[in-house]
Amino acid sequence: GAVVSQHPSRVICKSGTSVKIECRSLDFQATTMFWYRQFPKQSLMLMATSNEGSKATYEQGVEKDKFLINHASLTLSTLTVTSAHPEDSSFYICSARSGQGKDEQYFGPGTRLTVT
Amino acid sequence: GQNIDQPTEMTATEGAIVQINCTYQTSGFNGLFWYQQHAGEAPTFLSYNVLDGLEEKGRFSSFLSRSKGYSYLLLKELQMKDSASYLCAVRDGPYNTDKLIFGTGTRLQVFP
């Protein structure tokens, strides 16, 4: 089956610093990747849609200058949380889709970000 | 607006059957997904419905009624490992956008 990895799985950073999270599709090429955020006991909220070779599409209310997304290749998308604050502490999950005709999104294992 | 409703919590006994309901009101509809998520882990795919009716997959079945904006996930022969959150998600918009809108999730606890 399709496998999506994320790195790191957990990260603790100080307020004001930036953190980069990587999302990789290991055994398929992902034309589209998605970034979600999940707060405790809440559901997944889509942050942005990342298409290879083009700019990401951000959901309403998500600051594109704060959450930088780069999808430089068909197997890698990165999310950089810039100038992190404690309220950015959350579970960040990426998912990937191989292309049209494929119904399913494959989720990565998630990254737990804690900003102190 | 976009609205997907699920019960917040449910409990059931090992070996029993449980039905988790999901109602949705979205501007578009191009399929409904059910995912299972254990605490601190990523969601895993359970089922997909785009046409009305029942899709069966082993111990799990999912039903969709597009006219009613309603779906349910049926879990049979419950096992302790089925204790998890179950997320209903609607694909909103054109097929190739694949944008999913998630419900709040239902936390299921299975007791011995």
Interface residues (C-beta under 8 A of the other chain):
Chain A: T32 F34 Q42 S43 L44 M45 L46 T49 F91 I93 R97 Q100 D103 E104 Q105 Y106 F107 G108 P109 G110 R112
Chain B: G31 F33 Y35 G40 E41 A42 P43 T44 F45 Y48 V50 L87 A89 Y95 N96 T97 D98 K99 L100 I101 F102 G103 T104 G105
